[in-house]
Amino acid sequence: MSAGWNVRATTFSCVGNPEIVRYFLSYEADKQTALELVIAYVPVNQGELAEAVKEVSESELIGQGMSPGSVKEITPGPFAKS
């Protein structure tokens, strides 16, 4: 069972291509609440998208020095292209 979520926040260019991609850990088991925590931490504006992309284990979150209800940016994220 997950204790949190890896959330991707994407900013798109004026032609609709992904321009800036950032990843966050959200120490909240509920997917919707995890998204809301990230959106409150880093406001997601019009033309941006926040989506929960992967469940995260409690040990991984604790290993990042996080506590329940916290958010941490981890950019570049685990899905970043090289």
Helices and strands as residue ranges (DSSP letters): E 4-12, E 18-26, H 31-41, E 48-56, H 58-63, E 71-73
